[in-house]
Amino acid sequence: MSCDEIIVPEAFLRTRPNPEKTQKVVYFVKRTGHLDKPLTIEKGSKVLKDGYRRYVVAKTVKMEKVPVVYNYQK
């Protein structure tokens, strides 16, 4: 899925992921070319549920597509 399609909740946008942990993920992505885990997205609404740090890293390194898993609302 394209990063631009993902809707990031306001609660995530008000926080800043730990810079050291974020940098480790950046190094991992630059070394391997992919994220270590997919982002969790709500099916239908495309709202980010989990993986904000990985989302930030994907935007930082300008990944065109990110792996996602869908969370279905009950």
All heavy atoms as a GROMACS GRO file, in nm:
protein
  608
    1MET      N    1   0.085  -0.118   0.000
    1MET     CA    2   0.000   0.000   0.000
    1MET      C    3   0.090   0.124   0.000
    1MET      O    4   0.195   0.124   0.063
    1MET     CB    5  -0.090  -0.002   0.125
    1MET     CG    6  -0.170   0.125   0.145
    1MET     SD    7  -0.276   0.121   0.291
    1MET     CE    8  -0.417   0.037   0.220
    2SER      N    9   0.046   0.227  -0.066
    2SER     CA   10   0.120   0.353  -0.069
    2SER      C   11   0.104   0.426   0.065
    2SER      O   12  -0.005   0.426   0.123
    2SER     CB   13   0.066   0.440  -0.182
    2SER     OG   14   0.110   0.572  -0.168
    3CYS      N   15   0.212   0.487   0.113
    3CYS     CA   16   0.206   0.565   0.238
    3CYS      C   17   0.101   0.675   0.230
    3CYS      O   18   0.038   0.710   0.329
    3CYS     CB   19   0.341   0.627   0.269
    3CYS     SG   20   0.458   0.514   0.344
    4ASP      N   21   0.084   0.731   0.110
    4ASP     CA   22  -0.010   0.842   0.093
    4ASP      C   23  -0.155   0.800   0.113
    4ASP      O   24  -0.241   0.883   0.139
    4ASP     CB   25   0.007   0.904  -0.046
    4ASP     CG   26   0.144   0.969  -0.063
    4ASP    OD1   27   0.204   1.007   0.040
    4ASP    OD2   28   0.190   0.980  -0.177
    5GLU      N   29  -0.184   0.671   0.098
    5GLU     CA   30  -0.320   0.622   0.117
    5GLU      C   31  -0.357   0.604   0.264
    5GLU      O   32  -0.474   0.595   0.299
    5GLU     CB   33  -0.338   0.486   0.047
    5GLU     CG   34  -0.327   0.489  -0.102
    5GLU     CD   35  -0.341   0.350  -0.160
    5GLU    OE1   36  -0.451   0.294  -0.151
    5GLU    OE2   37  -0.240   0.297  -0.210
    6ILE      N   38  -0.256   0.597   0.350
    6ILE     CA   39  -0.278   0.567   0.492
    6ILE      C   40  -0.320   0.693   0.567
    6ILE      O   41  -0.258   0.799   0.552
    6ILE     CB   42  -0.151   0.507   0.554
    6ILE    CG1   43  -0.117   0.375   0.484
    6ILE    CG2   44  -0.167   0.487   0.704
    6ILE    CD1   45   0.019   0.320   0.518
    7ILE      N   46  -0.424   0.680   0.647
    7ILE     CA   47  -0.472   0.792   0.729
    7ILE      C   48  -0.415   0.775   0.869
    7ILE      O   49  -0.438   0.673   0.935
    7ILE     CB   50  -0.626   0.793   0.732
    7ILE    CG1   51  -0.679   0.815   0.589
    7ILE    CG2   52  -0.676   0.901   0.826
    7ILE    CD1   53  -0.823   0.779   0.571
    8VAL      N   54  -0.338   0.874   0.913
    8VAL     CA   55  -0.274   0.868   1.044
    8VAL      C   56  -0.361   0.943   1.146
    8VAL      O   57  -0.390   1.060   1.127
    8VAL     CB   58  -0.132   0.928   1.041
    8VAL    CG1   59  -0.066   0.917   1.177
    8VAL    CG2   60  -0.048   0.860   0.934
    9PRO      N   61  -0.404   0.874   1.252
    9PRO     CA   62  -0.487   0.940   1.354
    9PRO      C   63  -0.415   1.056   1.423
    9PRO      O   64  -0.293   1.055   1.438
    9PRO     CB   65  -0.515   0.829   1.455
    9PRO     CG   66  -0.486   0.702   1.385
    9PRO     CD   67  -0.382   0.733   1.282
   10GLU      N   68  -0.492   1.152   1.465
   10GLU     CA   69  -0.439   1.272   1.534
   10GLU      C   70  -0.355   1.234   1.656
   10GLU      O   71  -0.253   1.296   1.684
   10GLU     CB   72  -0.557   1.360   1.575
   10GLU     CG   73  -0.519   1.501   1.613
   10GLU     CD   74  -0.461   1.583   1.498
   10GLU    OE1   75  -0.509   1.571   1.384
   10GLU    OE2   76  -0.366   1.658   1.524
   11ALA      N   77  -0.397   1.130   1.727
   11ALA     CA   78  -0.324   1.086   1.848
   11ALA      C   79  -0.180   1.047   1.814
   11ALA      O   80  -0.088   1.076   1.891
   11ALA     CB   81  -0.396   0.970   1.914
   12PHE      N   82  -0.158   0.982   1.700
   12PHE     CA   83  -0.022   0.947   1.658
   12PHE      C   84   0.055   1.072   1.618
   12PHE      O   85   0.172   1.088   1.651
   12PHE     CB   86  -0.024   0.850   1.539
   12PHE     CG   87  -0.054   0.708   1.574
   12PHE    CD1   88  -0.134   0.630   1.491
   12PHE    CD2   89  -0.004   0.649   1.689
   12PHE    CE1   90  -0.162   0.499   1.521
   12PHE    CE2   91  -0.032   0.517   1.720
   12PHE     CZ   92  -0.111   0.442   1.635
   13LEU      N   93  -0.011   1.161   1.546
   13LEU     CA   94   0.057   1.281   1.496
   13LEU      C   95   0.105   1.372   1.608
   13LEU      O   96   0.201   1.447   1.591
   13LEU     CB   97  -0.036   1.359   1.402
   13LEU     CG   98  -0.072   1.288   1.272
   13LEU    CD1   99  -0.176   1.368   1.196
   13LEU    CD2  100   0.052   1.264   1.186
   14ARG      N  101   0.040   1.365   1.725
   14ARG     CA  102   0.080   1.449   1.838
   14ARG      C  103   0.200   1.392   1.913
   14ARG      O  104   0.253   1.457   2.001
   14ARG     CB  105  -0.037   1.465   1.934
   14ARG     CG  106  -0.132   1.575   1.889
   14ARG     CD  107  -0.242   1.593   1.987
   14ARG     NE  108  -0.348   1.504   1.941
   14ARG     CZ  109  -0.446   1.454   2.014
   14ARG    NH1  110  -0.455   1.482   2.139
   14ARG    NH2  111  -0.535   1.375   1.963
   15THR      N  112   0.242   1.271   1.880
   15THR     CA  113   0.355   1.208   1.948
   15THR      C  114   0.475   1.204   1.854
   15THR      O  115   0.461   1.218   1.734
   15THR     CB  116   0.322   1.064   1.993
   15THR    OG1  117   0.299   0.985   1.876
   15THR    CG2  118   0.200   1.061   2.084
   16ARG      N  119   0.590   1.184   1.914
   16ARG     CA  120   0.712   1.171   1.835
   16ARG      C  121   0.780   1.040   1.877
   16ARG      O  122   0.815   1.025   1.993
   16ARG     CB  123   0.804   1.289   1.863
   16ARG     CG  124   0.924   1.294   1.774
   16ARG     CD  125   0.990   1.432   1.779
   16ARG     NE  126   1.120   1.423   1.716
   16ARG     CZ  127   1.234   1.421   1.783
   16ARG    NH1  128   1.235   1.431   1.914
   16ARG    NH2  129   1.348   1.412   1.719
   17PRO      N  130   0.797   0.947   1.781
   17PRO     CA  131   0.862   0.820   1.818
   17PRO      C  132   1.004   0.844   1.871
   17PRO      O  133   1.070   0.941   1.832
   17PRO     CB  134   0.868   0.743   1.686
   17PRO     CG  135   0.768   0.808   1.597
   17PRO     CD  136   0.758   0.952   1.642
   18ASN      N  137   1.049   0.756   1.959
   18ASN     CA  138   1.183   0.763   2.015
   18ASN      C  139   1.287   0.772   1.902
   18ASN      O  140   1.294   0.684   1.818
   18ASN     CB  141   1.206   0.637   2.100
   18ASN     CG  142   1.344   0.633   2.160
   18ASN    OD1  143   1.445   0.643   2.090
   18ASN    ND2  144   1.349   0.614   2.289
   19PRO      N  145   1.365   0.881   1.898
   19PRO     CA  146   1.461   0.901   1.788
   19PRO      C  147   1.563   0.788   1.773
   19PRO      O  148   1.598   0.752   1.661
   19PRO     CB  149   1.531   1.032   1.823
   19PRO     CG  150   1.442   1.101   1.922
   19PRO     CD  151   1.367   0.992   1.993
   20GLU      N  152   1.612   0.733   1.885
   20GLU     CA  153   1.712   0.625   1.876
   20GLU      C  154   1.652   0.500   1.813
   20GLU      O  155   1.713   0.439   1.725
   20GLU     CB  156   1.768   0.592   2.014
   20GLU     CG  157   1.858   0.701   2.070
   20GLU     CD  158   1.902   0.673   2.212
   20GLU    OE1  159   1.895   0.556   2.256
   20GLU    OE2  160   1.945   0.768   2.279
   21LYS      N  161   1.533   0.462   1.859
   21LYS     CA  162   1.467   0.344   1.804
   21LYS      C  163   1.431   0.366   1.657
   21LYS      O  164   1.444   0.276   1.574
   21LYS     CB  165   1.340   0.310   1.884
   21LYS     CG  166   1.371   0.256   2.022
   21LYS     CD  167   1.243   0.222   2.094
   21LYS     CE  168   1.271   0.170   2.234
   21LYS     NZ  169   1.147   0.141   2.307
   22THR      N  170   1.387   0.487   1.626
   22THR     CA  171   1.351   0.520   1.488
   22THR      C  172   1.474   0.508   1.399
   22THR      O  173   1.466   0.453   1.289
   22THR     CB  174   1.291   0.662   1.480
   22THR    OG1  175   1.175   0.667   1.564
   22THR    CG2  176   1.252   0.698   1.338
   23GLN      N  177   1.588   0.558   1.445
   23GLN     CA  178   1.711   0.552   1.365
   23GLN      C  179   1.753   0.407   1.340
   23GLN      O  180   1.800   0.374   1.232
   23GLN     CB  181   1.823   0.630   1.434
   23GLN     CG  182   1.940   0.659   1.344
   23GLN     CD  183   1.902   0.736   1.219
   23GLN    OE1  184   1.834   0.837   1.226
   23GLN    NE2  185   1.943   0.689   1.105
   24LYS      N  186   1.732   0.320   1.440
   24LYS     CA  187   1.764   0.177   1.421
   24LYS      C  188   1.680   0.117   1.310
   24LYS      O  189   1.728   0.039   1.229
   24LYS     CB  190   1.743   0.099   1.551
   24LYS     CG  191   1.850   0.125   1.654
   24LYS     CD  192   1.827   0.045   1.779
   24LYS     CE  193   1.933   0.077   1.884
   24LYS     NZ  194   1.910   0.009   2.011
   25VAL      N  195   1.552   0.156   1.305
   25VAL     CA  196   1.464   0.105   1.199
   25VAL      C  197   1.506   0.162   1.064
   25VAL      O  198   1.506   0.091   0.963
   25VAL     CB  199   1.315   0.135   1.230
   25VAL    CG1  200   1.225   0.084   1.118
   25VAL    CG2  201   1.274   0.074   1.363
   26VAL      N  202   1.547   0.290   1.060
   26VAL     CA  203   1.597   0.350   0.935
   26VAL      C  204   1.717   0.270   0.885
   26VAL      O  205   1.724   0.235   0.766
   26VAL     CB  206   1.635   0.500   0.954
   26VAL    CG1  207   1.714   0.552   0.836
   26VAL    CG2  208   1.510   0.584   0.977
   27TYR      N  209   1.812   0.240   0.971
   27TYR     CA  210   1.930   0.162   0.931
   27TYR      C  211   1.889   0.025   0.879
   27TYR      O  212   1.942  -0.023   0.779
   27TYR     CB  213   2.028   0.145   1.048
   27TYR     CG  214   2.100   0.271   1.088
   27TYR    CD1  215   2.127   0.299   1.221
   27TYR    CD2  216   2.142   0.365   0.994
   27TYR    CE1  217   2.193   0.415   1.260
   27TYR    CE2  218   2.207   0.481   1.030
   27TYR     CZ  219   2.232   0.505   1.163
   27TYR     OH  220   2.297   0.620   1.201
   28PHE      N  221   1.793  -0.040   0.948
   28PHE     CA  222   1.746  -0.172   0.905
   28PHE      C  223   1.688  -0.164   0.763
   28PHE      O  224   1.720  -0.246   0.677
   28PHE     CB  225   1.640  -0.226   1.003
   28PHE     CG  226   1.585  -0.359   0.962
   28PHE    CD1  227   1.650  -0.476   0.997
   28PHE    CD2  228   1.467  -0.368   0.889
   28PHE    CE1  229   1.599  -0.600   0.959
   28PHE    CE2  230   1.416  -0.489   0.850
   28PHE     CZ  231   1.482  -0.607   0.885
   29VAL      N  232   1.603  -0.065   0.740
   29VAL     CA  233   1.539  -0.050   0.608
   29VAL      C  234   1.642  -0.021   0.500
   29VAL      O  235   1.638  -0.078   0.391
   29VAL     CB  236   1.429   0.058   0.611
   29VAL    CG1  237   1.378   0.090   0.471
   29VAL    CG2  238   1.314   0.017   0.702
   30LYS      N  239   1.738   0.066   0.530
   30LYS     CA  240   1.842   0.098   0.432
   30LYS      C  241   1.927  -0.025   0.401
   30LYS      O  242   1.972  -0.043   0.288
   30LYS     CB  243   1.928   0.213   0.481
   30LYS     CG  244   1.857   0.346   0.471
   30LYS     CD  245   1.946   0.461   0.512
   30LYS     CE  246   1.874   0.593   0.489
   30LYS     NZ  247   1.956   0.708   0.530
   31ARG      N  248   1.949  -0.109   0.502
   31ARG     CA  249   2.032  -0.229   0.485
   31ARG      C  250   1.957  -0.338   0.409
   31ARG      O  251   2.014  -0.406   0.324
   31ARG     CB  252   2.076  -0.278   0.622
   31ARG     CG  253   2.198  -0.366   0.622
   31ARG     CD  254   2.252  -0.394   0.762
   31ARG     NE  255   2.157  -0.462   0.848
   31ARG     CZ  256   2.099  -0.409   0.955
   31ARG    NH1  257   2.125  -0.285   0.991
   31ARG    NH2  258   2.014  -0.478   1.027
   32THR      N  259   1.828  -0.357   0.441
   32THR     CA  260   1.753  -0.470   0.385
   32THR      C  261   1.658  -0.432   0.272
   32THR      O  262   1.617  -0.518   0.195
   32THR     CB  263   1.669  -0.538   0.496
   32THR    OG1  264   1.570  -0.445   0.542
   32THR    CG2  265   1.757  -0.583   0.612
   33GLY      N  266   1.617  -0.306   0.268
   33GLY     CA  267   1.523  -0.263   0.165
   33GLY      C  268   1.378  -0.282   0.200
   33GLY      O  269   1.290  -0.261   0.117
   34HIS      N  270   1.350  -0.326   0.324
   34HIS     CA  271   1.209  -0.345   0.364
   34HIS      C  272   1.193  -0.324   0.514
   34HIS      O  273   1.290  -0.325   0.588
   34HIS     CB  274   1.159  -0.484   0.324
   34HIS     CG  275   1.237  -0.596   0.386
   34HIS    ND1  276   1.215  -0.641   0.514
   34HIS    CD2  277   1.340  -0.671   0.340
   34HIS    CE1  278   1.299  -0.738   0.542
   34HIS    NE2  279   1.377  -0.758   0.439
   35LEU      N  280   1.067  -0.307   0.555
   35LEU     CA  281   1.036  -0.293   0.698
   35LEU      C  282   1.042  -0.430   0.764
   35LEU      O  283   1.020  -0.532   0.700
   35LEU     CB  284   0.896  -0.234   0.715
   35LEU     CG  285   0.877  -0.091   0.669
   35LEU    CD1  286   0.730  -0.052   0.674
   35LEU    CD2  287   0.958   0.004   0.755
   36ASP      N  288   1.069  -0.432   0.895
   36ASP     CA  289   1.077  -0.559   0.968
   36ASP      C  290   0.940  -0.621   0.991
   36ASP      O  291   0.928  -0.742   1.000
   36ASP     CB  292   1.151  -0.541   1.101
   36ASP     CG  293   1.087  -0.437   1.192
   36ASP    OD1  294   1.011  -0.353   1.143
   36ASP    OD2  295   1.115  -0.441   1.313
   37LYS      N  296   0.836  -0.537   0.999
   37LYS     CA  297   0.699  -0.586   1.020
   37LYS      C  298   0.604  -0.497   0.941
   37LYS      O  299   0.633  -0.381   0.919
   37LYS     CB  300   0.660  -0.576   1.169
   37LYS     CG  301   0.723  -0.680   1.257
   37LYS     CD  302   0.697  -0.664   1.405
   37LYS     CE  303   0.569  -0.602   1.447
   37LYS     NZ  304   0.556  -0.582   1.592
   38PRO      N  305   0.489  -0.551   0.901
   38PRO     CA  306   0.392  -0.467   0.830
   38PRO      C  307   0.321  -0.370   0.924
   38PRO      O  308   0.320  -0.389   1.045
   38PRO     CB  309   0.292  -0.568   0.772
   38PRO     CG  310   0.306  -0.689   0.858
   38PRO     CD  311   0.447  -0.689   0.911
   39LEU      N  312   0.263  -0.266   0.866
   39LEU     CA  313   0.180  -0.173   0.941
   39LEU      C  314   0.041  -0.235   0.956
   39LEU      O  315  -0.004  -0.309   0.870
   39LEU     CB  316   0.165  -0.041   0.865
   39LEU     CG  317   0.294   0.028   0.820
   39LEU    CD1  318   0.261   0.154   0.743
   39LEU    CD2  319   0.380   0.061   0.938
   40THR      N  320  -0.027  -0.206   1.065
   40THR     CA  321  -0.164  -0.254   1.085
   40THR      C  322  -0.260  -0.142   1.046
   40THR      O  323  -0.253  -0.032   1.100
   40THR     CB  324  -0.188  -0.297   1.231
   40THR    OG1  325  -0.092  -0.397   1.265
   40THR    CG2  326  -0.328  -0.353   1.249
   41ILE      N  327  -0.346  -0.173   0.950
   41ILE     CA  328  -0.439  -0.075   0.893
   41ILE      C  329  -0.581  -0.125   0.913
   41ILE      O  330  -0.608  -0.244   0.895
   41ILE     CB  331  -0.413  -0.059   0.741
   41ILE    CG1  332  -0.268  -0.021   0.712
   41ILE    CG2  333  -0.510   0.039   0.677
   41ILE    CD1  334  -0.225   0.111   0.763
   42GLU      N  335  -0.672  -0.034   0.947
   42GLU     CA  336  -0.812  -0.072   0.958
   42GLU      C  337  -0.870  -0.090   0.818
   42GLU      O  338  -0.860   0.000   0.735
   42GLU     CB  339  -0.889   0.037   1.033
   42GLU     CG  340  -1.031  -0.002   1.066
   42GLU     CD  341  -1.096   0.104   1.152
   42GLU    OE1  342  -1.054   0.120   1.268
   42GLU    OE2  343  -1.186   0.172   1.101
   43LYS      N  344  -0.925  -0.207   0.793
   43LYS     CA  345  -0.981  -0.238   0.662
   43LYS      C  346  -1.094  -0.140   0.630
   43LYS      O  347  -1.177  -0.111   0.714
   43LYS     CB  348  -1.035  -0.382   0.662
   43LYS     CG  349  -1.087  -0.428   0.528
   43LYS     CD  350  -0.975  -0.454   0.432
   43LYS     CE  351  -1.029  -0.518   0.306
   43LYS     NZ  352  -0.929  -0.525   0.203
   44GLY      N  353  -1.097  -0.089   0.510
   44GLY     CA  354  -1.201   0.003   0.468
   44GLY      C  355  -1.163   0.148   0.487
   44GLY      O  356  -1.153   0.223   0.391
   45SER      N  357  -1.137   0.189   0.611
   45SER     CA  358  -1.107   0.330   0.638
   45SER      C  359  -0.960   0.366   0.612
   45SER      O  360  -0.927   0.483   0.599
   45SER     CB  361  -1.141   0.364   0.783
   45SER     OG  362  -1.052   0.298   0.872
   46LYS      N  363  -0.872   0.265   0.608
   46LYS     CA  364  -0.727   0.284   0.586
   46LYS      C  365  -0.662   0.366   0.697
   46LYS      O  366  -0.562   0.434   0.676
   46LYS     CB  367  -0.700   0.347   0.450
   46LYS     CG  368  -0.744   0.259   0.334
   46LYS     CD  369  -0.712   0.322   0.202
   46LYS     CE  370  -0.762   0.233   0.090
   46LYS     NZ  371  -0.748   0.297  -0.039
   47VAL      N  372  -0.719   0.359   0.818
   47VAL     CA  373  -0.663   0.430   0.933
   47VAL      C  374  -0.552   0.344   0.995
   47VAL      O  375  -0.572   0.224   1.018
   47VAL     CB  376  -0.772   0.462   1.037
   47VAL    CG1  377  -0.712   0.518   1.165
   47VAL    CG2  378  -0.873   0.561   0.980
   48LEU      N  379  -0.439   0.406   1.024
   48LEU     CA  380  -0.327   0.337   1.086
   48LEU      C  381  -0.363   0.299   1.229
   48LEU      O  382  -0.406   0.384   1.308
   48LEU     CB  383  -0.204   0.428   1.086
   48LEU     CG  384  -0.076   0.370   1.144
   48LEU    CD1  385  -0.022   0.258   1.055
   48LEU    CD2  386   0.030   0.479   1.158
   49LYS      N  387  -0.348   0.171   1.262
   49LYS     CA  388  -0.379   0.123   1.398
   49LYS      C  389  -0.252   0.092   1.477
   49LYS      O  390  -0.249   0.106   1.598
   49LYS     CB  391  -0.466  -0.004   1.390
   49LYS     CG  392  -0.606   0.024   1.342
   49LYS     CD  393  -0.675   0.111   1.442
   49LYS     CE  394  -0.817   0.141   1.407
   49LYS     NZ  395  -0.878   0.231   1.502
   50ASP      N  396  -0.148   0.045   1.408
   50ASP     CA  397  -0.023   0.010   1.475
   50ASP      C  398   0.091   0.023   1.375
   50ASP      O  399   0.074  -0.006   1.257
   50ASP     CB  400  -0.030  -0.133   1.529
   50ASP     CG  401   0.092  -0.168   1.613
   50ASP    OD1  402   0.132  -0.085   1.698
   50ASP    OD2  403   0.147  -0.277   1.595
   51GLY      N  404   0.207   0.068   1.423
   51GLY     CA  405   0.324   0.078   1.338
   51GLY      C  406   0.359   0.221   1.299
   51GLY      O  407   0.416   0.244   1.193
   52TYR      N  408   0.325   0.315   1.387
   52TYR     CA  409   0.353   0.456   1.354
   52TYR      C  410   0.502   0.480   1.330
   52TYR      O  411   0.539   0.550   1.236
   52TYR     CB  412   0.298   0.549   1.464
   52TYR     CG  413   0.319   0.695   1.435
   52TYR    CD1  414   0.270   0.752   1.318
   52TYR    CD2  415   0.388   0.777   1.522
   52TYR    CE1  416   0.290   0.887   1.289
   52TYR    CE2  417   0.407   0.912   1.495
   52TYR     CZ  418   0.358   0.966   1.378
   52TYR     OH  419   0.377   1.099   1.351
   53ARG      N  420   0.588   0.421   1.411
   53ARG     CA  421   0.734   0.439   1.391
   53ARG      C  422   0.774   0.387   1.252
   53ARG      O  423   0.847   0.453   1.180
   53ARG     CB  424   0.814   0.366   1.499
   53ARG     CG  425   0.965   0.383   1.479
   53ARG     CD  426   1.052   0.304   1.575
   53ARG     NE  427   0.989   0.265   1.698
   53ARG     CZ  428   0.984   0.335   1.812
   53ARG    NH1  429   1.040   0.445   1.822
   53ARG    NH2  430   0.924   0.294   1.917
   54ARG      N  431   0.724   0.269   1.216
   54ARG     CA  432   0.757   0.214   1.084
   54ARG      C  433   0.702   0.302   0.972
   54ARG      O  434   0.765   0.320   0.868
   54ARG     CB  435   0.706   0.071   1.072
   54ARG     CG  436   0.777  -0.024   1.169
   54ARG     CD  437   0.739  -0.170   1.151
   54ARG     NE  438   0.597  -0.197   1.166
   54ARG     CZ  439   0.534  -0.215   1.282
   54ARG    NH1  440   0.602  -0.209   1.394
   54ARG    NH2  441   0.406  -0.242   1.285
   55TYR      N  442   0.584   0.361   0.996
   55TYR     CA  443   0.525   0.455   0.899
   55TYR      C  444   0.617   0.577   0.882
   55TYR      O  445   0.647   0.618   0.770
   55TYR     CB  446   0.386   0.498   0.946
   55TYR     CG  447   0.326   0.610   0.865
   55TYR    CD1  448   0.259   0.583   0.746
   55TYR    CD2  449   0.337   0.742   0.907
   55TYR    CE1  450   0.204   0.686   0.671
   55TYR    CE2  451   0.282   0.846   0.833
   55TYR     CZ  452   0.216   0.817   0.714
   55TYR     OH  453   0.162   0.919   0.640
   56VAL      N  454   0.663   0.634   0.994
   56VAL     CA  455   0.753   0.750   0.990
   56VAL      C  456   0.882   0.714   0.916
   56VAL      O  457   0.930   0.792   0.832
   56VAL     CB  458   0.783   0.802   1.133
   56VAL    CG1  459   0.897   0.904   1.133
   56VAL    CG2  460   0.658   0.860   1.196
   57VAL      N  461   0.935   0.597   0.942
   57VAL     CA  462   1.058   0.554   0.875
   57VAL      C  463   1.033   0.539   0.725
   57VAL      O  464   1.114   0.584   0.643
   57VAL     CB  465   1.110   0.421   0.936
   57VAL    CG1  466   1.218   0.360   0.848
   57VAL    CG2  467   1.163   0.445   1.077
   58ALA      N  468   0.923   0.478   0.689
   58ALA     CA  469   0.890   0.459   0.547
   58ALA      C  470   0.882   0.594   0.475
   58ALA      O  471   0.932   0.608   0.362
   58ALA     CB  472   0.759   0.382   0.532
   59LYS      N  473   0.821   0.693   0.540
   59LYS     CA  474   0.813   0.826   0.481
   59LYS      C  475   0.953   0.890   0.473
   59LYS      O  476   0.987   0.954   0.374
   59LYS     CB  477   0.721   0.917   0.564
   59LYS     CG  478   0.577   0.876   0.565
   59LYS     CD  479   0.505   0.906   0.437
   59LYS     CE  480   0.450   1.047   0.439
   59LYS     NZ  481   0.371   1.076   0.320
   60THR      N  482   1.034   0.868   0.578
   60THR     CA  483   1.169   0.926   0.582
   60THR      C  484   1.257   0.875   0.470
   60THR      O  485   1.328   0.952   0.406
   60THR     CB  486   1.236   0.895   0.719
   60THR    OG1  487   1.154   0.950   0.822
   60THR    CG2  488   1.375   0.955   0.729
   61VAL      N  489   1.252   0.744   0.445
   61VAL     CA  490   1.337   0.685   0.341
   61VAL      C  491   1.266   0.682   0.206
   61VAL      O  492   1.318   0.625   0.110
   61VAL     CB  493   1.390   0.545   0.380
   61VAL    CG1  494   1.471   0.551   0.507
   61VAL    CG2  495   1.276   0.446   0.393
   62LYS      N  496   1.147   0.742   0.199
   62LYS     CA  497   1.071   0.756   0.075
   62LYS      C  498   1.037   0.622   0.010
   62LYS      O  499   1.055   0.605  -0.112
   62LYS     CB  500   1.144   0.848  -0.022
   62LYS     CG  501   1.158   0.990   0.031
   62LYS     CD  502   1.234   1.078  -0.064
   62LYS     CE  503   1.236   1.224  -0.024
   62LYS     NZ  504   1.273   1.257   0.108
   63MET      N  505   0.989   0.528   0.091
   63MET     CA  506   0.942   0.400   0.036
   63MET      C  507   0.813   0.426  -0.042
   63MET      O  508   0.726   0.497   0.006
   63MET     CB  509   0.913   0.300   0.148
   63MET     CG  510   1.035   0.254   0.223
   63MET     SD  511   0.993   0.138   0.356
   63MET     CE  512   0.968  -0.013   0.262
   64GLU      N  513   0.803   0.368  -0.161
   64GLU     CA  514   0.681   0.390  -0.240
   64GLU      C  515   0.566   0.306  -0.185
   64GLU      O  516   0.452   0.351  -0.182
   64GLU     CB  517   0.707   0.355  -0.386
   64GLU     CG  518   0.788   0.463  -0.455
   64GLU     CD  519   0.789   0.447  -0.604
   64GLU    OE1  520   0.692   0.393  -0.661
   64GLU    OE2  521   0.888   0.490  -0.665
   65LYS      N  522   0.596   0.183  -0.147
   65LYS     CA  523   0.493   0.092  -0.096
   65LYS      C  524   0.538   0.036   0.039
   65LYS      O  525   0.657   0.014   0.060
   65LYS     CB  526   0.472  -0.026  -0.193
   65LYS     CG  527   0.427   0.016  -0.331
   65LYS     CD  528   0.280   0.042  -0.334
   65LYS     CE  529   0.234   0.074  -0.475
   65LYS     NZ  530   0.098   0.119  -0.479
   66VAL      N  531   0.442   0.014   0.128
   66VAL     CA  532   0.470  -0.047   0.258
   66VAL      C  533   0.382  -0.170   0.275
   66VAL      O  534   0.268  -0.172   0.228
   66VAL     CB  535   0.448   0.051   0.376
   66VAL    CG1  536   0.550   0.163   0.374
   66VAL    CG2  537   0.308   0.107   0.377
   67PRO      N  538   0.433  -0.273   0.344
   67PRO     CA  539   0.350  -0.390   0.370
   67PRO      C  540   0.248  -0.359   0.480
   67PRO      O  541   0.280  -0.288   0.575
   67PRO     CB  542   0.451  -0.496   0.417
   67PRO     CG  543   0.565  -0.416   0.474
   67PRO     CD  544   0.568  -0.287   0.396
   68VAL      N  545   0.128  -0.409   0.463
   68VAL     CA  546   0.022  -0.386   0.564
   68VAL      C  547  -0.050  -0.516   0.595
   68VAL      O  548  -0.053  -0.607   0.514
   68VAL     CB  549  -0.081  -0.279   0.518
   68VAL    CG1  550  -0.015  -0.146   0.492
   68VAL    CG2  551  -0.157  -0.324   0.396
   69VAL      N  552  -0.106  -0.520   0.714
   69VAL     CA  553  -0.203  -0.624   0.751
   69VAL      C  554  -0.328  -0.550   0.790
   69VAL      O  555  -0.322  -0.438   0.840
   69VAL     CB  556  -0.155  -0.717   0.865
   69VAL    CG1  557  -0.038  -0.803   0.822
   69VAL    CG2  558  -0.119  -0.640   0.990
   70TYR      N  559  -0.442  -0.613   0.765
   70TYR     CA  560  -0.569  -0.545   0.791
   70TYR      C  561  -0.629  -0.587   0.925
   70TYR      O  562  -0.626  -0.704   0.961
   70TYR     CB  563  -0.668  -0.570   0.679
   70TYR     CG  564  -0.628  -0.500   0.552
   70TYR    CD1  565  -0.572  -0.568   0.447
   70TYR    CD2  566  -0.645  -0.363   0.540
   70TYR    CE1  567  -0.534  -0.502   0.331
   70TYR    CE2  568  -0.608  -0.295   0.424
   70TYR     CZ  569  -0.552  -0.366   0.320
   70TYR     OH  570  -0.514  -0.301   0.206
   71ASN      N  571  -0.680  -0.488   0.995
   71ASN     CA  572  -0.752  -0.508   1.122
   71ASN      C  573  -0.898  -0.485   1.088
   71ASN      O  574  -0.935  -0.379   1.040
   71ASN     CB  575  -0.700  -0.405   1.222
   71ASN     CG  576  -0.771  -0.409   1.354
   71ASN    OD1  577  -0.865  -0.484   1.372
   71ASN    ND2  578  -0.726  -0.327   1.446
   72TYR      N  579  -0.980  -0.586   1.112
   72TYR     CA  580  -1.122  -0.574   1.080
   72TYR      C  581  -1.200  -0.526   1.202
   72TYR      O  582  -1.186  -0.583   1.310
   72TYR     CB  583  -1.177  -0.709   1.032
   72TYR     CG  584  -1.118  -0.751   0.900
   72TYR    CD1  585  -1.000  -0.825   0.896
   72TYR    CD2  586  -1.177  -0.715   0.781
   72TYR    CE1  587  -0.943  -0.862   0.774
   72TYR    CE2  588  -1.122  -0.751   0.659
   72TYR     CZ  589  -1.006  -0.825   0.657
   72TYR     OH  590  -0.950  -0.860   0.537
   73GLN      N  591  -1.279  -0.422   1.185
   73GLN     CA  592  -1.365  -0.373   1.293
   73GLN      C  593  -1.481  -0.469   1.312
   73GLN      O  594  -1.537  -0.518   1.216
   73GLN     CB  595  -1.418  -0.234   1.259
   73GLN     CG  596  -1.317  -0.124   1.270
   73GLN     CD  597  -1.262  -0.111   1.412
   73GLN    OE1  598  -1.158  -0.167   1.444
   73GLN    NE2  599  -1.330  -0.038   1.495
   74LYS      N  600  -1.515  -0.492   1.438
   74LYS     CA  601  -1.627  -0.584   1.465
   74LYS      C  602  -1.754  -0.506   1.484
   74LYS      O  603  -1.756  -0.397   1.530
   74LYS     CB  604  -1.595  -0.665   1.589
   74LYS     CG  605  -1.479  -0.757   1.564
   74LYS     CD  606  -1.454  -0.846   1.684
   74LYS     CE  607  -1.352  -0.944   1.641
   74LYS     NZ  608  -1.251  -0.987   1.704
   0.00000   0.00000   0.00000
